[in-house]
Amino acid sequence: MLIKNYLKQVDIILILIMTSLTGIGVLAISSATAYSGGDDSASKQIIYFAVGLVLMAIAMTVDYHLLGEWYLIIYALTVIVLIAVLIAGKSVNGAARWIMIGPIQIQPSEFAKISMILCAAKLIDKYDKKINELWPIAIIGIFEFIPFILINRQPNLSTSIVLIIVLVIQLFVTKLNIKYIITTALIGILVVTIAFVYIVKDPNQKLIAGYQRERIVNKINGGDNLAERYQTNQAIHAIGSGGLEGKGLYEGSISQLNYLPESHNDFIIAVIGEEFGFIGATVVIGLILLLIAKGLWIAHGALDNFGRFIVVGYIGMIAVQSFVNIGVVTDLLPNTGIPIPFISAGGSSLWANMIGMGLVLNVAMSKEETMF
């Protein structure tokens, strides 16, 4: 009886949306790797999802207030693991972002996004009544800056930027005075503009890695370097060739014949566009928007500010990553290497997102009792 009453409190719609996105992802991954020679990415993704359900259930069951009490321990563990990645991380294509736990390859930065959403939410909640004073903002900024630097030095510029954007989104829903928001935004725009000009103008700049600068410069130059733009160009051709209804599952010539490298990871939307067409891509975007809307509704009805900050942070992360991923695939943005939540192949990304979903469900189940 207790279990039945417990399950009644679970937001089934949110779980169905998540499962639908994951299911679409598994189909697209299966198709993208069908002729790549013994690739079992789709099977692995199903296993990752099964394990993710357990992780989500744990995150959903443990009271988020209790997790909040442990925020300093969670933060310390996050920093320690990120330092370990820099010292002994596995390097792939010049970036050391992974650590090996037995046969499993883990990307800690994916989990760091979720842990920092929780930790930042607790810290913001702690100083919420004094949020318009300088020192609380300084403490929160320093608190976030350490993981930002550690992730950025892997190098993983896109994930470190997501970390900062999510913090800004969380701060936006506090009682922060609008004049501070506008002032900070103007200063931020100025700093980013100066840094951008410096990066583009100076080939020997030290702010970001050389290959990251090349991607930005290549985007500005409009594609003079065909080798650098090959993946993006192939993605655009794949989406364009899909038309309205798509070519059908396992029928996408560009993805099936491996003309689109790593199509099952960051460029999975191109596979969906080619094989399921405009309709299929619209369904995916619609599901993501529905997830975001549902999450904001949960944040609106949250029991307390701490829960609200958690949900807004997670939903903000989903929105930012989805926008950036689709922007990269459609050539709106430079190639950044950010997976689209629940759809791209990869255990770390899926597990982190499902833990985050568990926290959102946790908050949703902790609503105030009313007569109606």
C-alpha positions in Angstrom: 0.0 0.0 0.0 2.8 2.4 0.9 4.6 1.6 -2.4 1.3 2.2 -4.3 0.8 5.6 -2.6 4.4 6.5 -3.3 4.2 5.7 -7.0 1.0 7.9 -7.2 3.2 10.9 -6.4 5.7 10.2 -9.2 5.3 12.5 -12.2 4.6 9.8 -14.9 4.4 12.4 -17.7 8.0 13.5 -17.1 9.2 9.9 -17.0 7.3 9.1 -20.3 8.9 12.1 -22.0 12.4 11.1 -20.9 11.8 7.5 -21.9 10.5 8.6 -25.3 13.6 10.7 -26.0 15.8 7.8 -24.9 13.9 5.4 -27.1 14.2 7.6 -30.1 17.9 8.0 -29.3 18.4 4.2 -29.2 16.7 3.8 -32.6 18.9 6.5 -34.1 22.1 5.1 -32.5 21.2 1.6 -33.8 20.8 3.0 -37.3 23.9 5.2 -37.2 26.1 2.2 -36.2 24.3 -0.5 -38.2 27.1 -0.8 -40.8 30.1 0.3 -38.8 31.3 -3.2 -38.2 30.2 -4.9 -34.9 29.4 -1.7 -33.1 27.1 -2.4 -30.1 26.5 1.2 -29.1 22.7 0.7 -29.2 22.8 -2.3 -26.9 25.1 -0.5 -24.5 22.7 2.5 -24.5 19.9 0.2 -23.4 22.0 -1.2 -20.6 23.0 2.4 -19.6 19.3 3.3 -19.5 18.6 0.3 -17.2 21.4 1.3 -14.9 20.2 4.9 -15.1 16.8 4.0 -13.9 18.4 2.7 -10.7 20.4 5.9 -10.3 17.3 8.0 -11.0 15.3 6.0 -8.4 18.0 6.6 -5.8 18.1 10.4 -6.5 14.3 10.4 -6.4 14.0 8.6 -3.1 16.7 10.3 -1.0 15.2 13.5 0.4 16.8 16.4 -1.5 16.9 18.4 1.7 19.2 15.7 3.1 21.4 15.8 0.0 21.5 19.6 0.5 23.0 19.1 3.9 25.8 17.2 2.3 26.5 19.8 -0.3 30.1 20.6 1.0 31.0 16.9 0.9 29.5 16.5 -2.6 31.3 19.6 -3.7 34.7 18.4 -2.3 34.3 15.0 -4.0 33.4 16.8 -7.3 36.6 18.9 -7.1 38.8 15.9 -6.1 37.5 13.8 -9.1 38.0 16.7 -11.5 41.6 17.1 -10.3 42.1 13.4 -10.7 41.0 13.7 -14.3 43.7 16.3 -15.0 46.4 14.2 -13.3 45.5 10.7 -14.6 42.6 11.1 -17.0 42.4 9.1 -20.2 43.2 11.3 -23.2 41.2 11.1 -26.4 41.8 13.4 -29.4 44.0 15.7 -27.2 41.5 16.0 -24.4 41.8 14.3 -21.0 38.2 14.1 -19.9 37.7 10.5 -18.9 38.7 8.1 -16.1 38.6 4.4 -16.2 36.8 2.4 -13.5 37.5 -1.2 -14.4 36.2 -1.6 -18.0 33.9 1.4 -17.7 34.9 4.8 -19.1 33.4 7.7 -17.1 33.3 11.4 -18.0 33.3 13.2 -14.6 32.4 16.6 -16.0 28.9 15.2 -16.9 28.3 14.4 -13.3 29.9 17.6 -12.1 27.1 19.5 -13.9 24.5 17.8 -11.8 26.4 18.0 -8.5 27.1 21.7 -9.1 23.4 22.3 -9.8 22.6 20.8 -6.4 25.5 22.5 -4.5 24.9 25.9 -6.1 21.2 25.6 -5.4 21.9 25.0 -1.7 24.4 27.8 -1.5 22.1 30.3 -3.2 19.2 29.2 -0.9 21.5 29.8 2.1 22.3 33.3 1.0 19.0 34.1 -0.7 17.9 36.8 1.8 21.3 38.6 1.4 21.7 37.9 -2.3 21.8 41.6 -3.1 25.0 42.1 -1.1 28.4 41.8 -2.7 29.9 39.1 -0.5 27.3 36.3 -1.0 27.7 36.7 -4.8 31.5 36.6 -4.4 31.3 33.4 -2.4 28.9 31.8 -4.9 31.2 32.9 -7.8 34.4 31.5 -6.2 32.5 28.3 -5.3 31.6 27.8 -9.0 34.9 29.1 -10.4 37.0 26.2 -9.2 35.0 23.4 -11.1 34.8 25.8 -14.0 38.6 26.1 -14.3 39.2 22.4 -13.7 36.8 21.4 -16.5 38.0 24.1 -18.8 41.6 22.8 -18.4 40.8 19.3 -19.6 40.1 21.1 -22.1 36.3 21.1 -22.2 35.3 24.7 -22.9 31.6 24.0 -23.8 30.9 22.1 -20.6 32.6 24.7 -18.4 30.5 27.4 -20.1 27.3 25.4 -19.5 28.3 25.3 -15.8 28.4 29.2 -15.7 25.2 29.6 -17.7 23.3 27.3 -15.4 24.5 29.3 -12.4 23.2 32.5 -14.0 19.8 30.9 -14.6 19.6 29.8 -11.0 20.5 33.3 -9.8 18.0 34.8 -12.2 15.1 33.3 -10.2 16.3 34.6 -6.8 15.5 38.0 -5.4 18.5 39.5 -7.1 17.9 43.2 -7.9 17.3 43.9 -11.6 20.0 46.6 -11.6 22.6 44.0 -10.6 21.4 41.7 -13.3 21.6 44.3 -16.0 25.0 45.6 -14.7 26.4 42.1 -14.6 25.0 41.3 -18.1 26.6 44.4 -19.5 30.0 43.6 -17.9 29.7 40.0 -19.0 29.0 41.1 -22.6 32.0 43.4 -22.5 34.4 40.8 -21.1 33.2 38.1 -23.5 33.6 40.5 -26.5 37.1 41.5 -25.5 38.1 37.8 -25.0 36.5 36.9 -28.3 38.4 39.5 -30.2 41.6 38.5 -28.5 41.1 34.8 -29.3 40.3 35.5 -33.0 43.0 38.1 -33.6 45.9 36.3 -31.8 46.8 32.8 -33.0 49.0 32.4 -30.0 46.4 33.3 -27.4 46.3 31.2 -24.2 42.6 31.4 -23.2 41.4 28.3 -25.0 43.0 25.4 -26.8 44.3 25.8 -30.4 41.7 23.4 -31.9 38.9 25.3 -30.1 40.1 28.6 -31.6 40.3 27.0 -35.1 36.6 26.0 -34.8 35.6 29.6 -33.9 37.8 31.1 -36.7 36.5 28.6 -39.2 32.9 29.5 -38.3 33.6 33.2 -38.8 35.4 32.7 -42.1 32.5 30.8 -43.5 34.0 27.5 -44.2 37.3 28.1 -46.0 38.7 25.0 -44.3 36.8 22.1 -45.7 38.5 19.6 -43.5 37.5 21.5 -40.4 33.9 21.8 -41.7 33.5 18.3 -43.1 31.4 17.0 -40.2 29.1 20.0 -40.1 28.7 20.0 -43.9 27.8 16.3 -43.9 25.3 16.9 -41.0 23.5 19.7 -43.0 23.4 17.5 -46.1 21.9 14.6 -44.1 19.2 16.8 -42.6 18.4 18.4 -45.9 18.2 15.1 -47.7 15.6 13.8 -45.2 12.9 16.1 -46.5 9.6 16.1 -44.8 9.1 12.5 -43.9 12.7 11.2 -44.0 14.2 8.2 -45.9 13.2 5.7 -43.2 15.0 3.9 -40.4 18.3 2.3 -41.6 17.8 4.0 -45.0 19.9 7.2 -44.5 22.7 7.0 -47.0 25.0 9.6 -45.4 24.8 8.2 -41.9 24.6 4.5 -43.0 27.7 4.8 -45.2 29.8 6.5 -42.5 30.0 9.8 -44.4 29.1 11.5 -41.1 31.8 10.7 -38.4 30.6 10.1 -34.8 27.0 10.4 -36.0 25.7 8.4 -33.0 27.2 10.9 -30.5 27.0 14.7 -30.8 25.5 14.6 -34.3 22.7 12.2 -33.7 20.1 14.8 -34.6 21.5 14.7 -38.2 20.7 11.0 -38.3 17.1 11.7 -37.0 16.7 14.4 -39.6 17.8 12.2 -42.5 15.9 9.1 -41.5 12.8 10.6 -39.9 12.7 13.9 -41.7 11.4 17.3 -40.6 8.5 15.6 -38.9 10.8 13.4 -36.8 13.1 16.3 -35.8 10.1 18.4 -34.9 8.8 15.6 -32.6 12.1 15.5 -30.9 12.3 19.2 -30.4 8.6 19.2 -29.2 9.4 16.5 -26.6 12.3 18.6 -25.3 10.2 21.7 -25.1 7.5 19.7 -23.3 10.1 18.4 -20.8 11.3 22.0 -20.2 7.7 23.3 -19.8 6.8 20.5 -17.4 10.0 21.2 -15.4 9.2 24.9 -15.1 5.7 24.0 -13.9 7.3 21.8 -11.2 9.7 24.6 -10.2 6.7 27.0 -9.9 5.0 24.6 -7.5 8.1 23.6 -5.5 7.8 23.3 -1.8 10.8 25.7 -1.2 13.4 27.8 -2.9 16.0 25.1 -2.6 13.9 22.7 -4.6 13.0 25.5 -7.1 16.7 26.3 -7.7 17.5 22.6 -8.3 14.7 22.2 -10.9 15.4 25.5 -12.6 19.1 24.6 -12.8 18.5 21.2 -14.3 15.9 22.4 -16.8 18.2 25.3 -17.7 21.0 22.8 -18.4 18.7 20.7 -20.6 17.6 23.8 -22.6 21.1 25.1 -23.1 22.6 21.8 -24.1 19.7 21.1 -26.5 20.0 24.5 -28.1 23.8 24.3 -28.5 23.7 20.7 -29.9 21.1 21.5 -32.4 22.8 24.8 -33.2 26.1 23.0 -34.0 24.4 20.3 -36.1 22.5 23.0 -38.2 25.7 25.2 -38.5 24.3 27.9 -36.3 27.2 27.6 -33.8 30.8 26.3 -34.0 31.4 22.7 -33.3 31.5 22.3 -29.5 31.1 18.6 -28.7 28.0 18.9 -26.4 25.7 15.8 -26.4 21.9 16.3 -26.7 20.3 15.1 -23.5 18.9 11.5 -23.5 19.5 11.0 -27.2 23.2 11.0 -27.8 25.1 7.8 -27.2 27.1 7.6 -24.0 26.7 6.3 -20.5 28.1 9.3 -18.5 25.8 11.8 -20.2 22.7 9.5 -19.9 23.4 8.6 -16.2 24.0 12.2 -15.2 20.8 13.4 -16.9 18.8 10.6 -15.3 20.2 11.5 -11.8 19.2 15.1 -12.5 15.7 13.9 -13.6 15.6 11.9 -10.3 16.2 15.2 -8.4 13.5 17.0 -10.3 11.0 14.1 -9.6 12.2 14.3 -5.9 11.2 18.0 -5.8 7.9 17.3 -7.6 7.0 14.7 -5.0 7.6 17.1 -2.1 4.7 19.4 -2.7 2.7 21.0 0.1 -0.4 19.2 1.1 -3.6 21.1 0.1 -7.3 20.5 0.3 -7.5 20.4 -3.5 
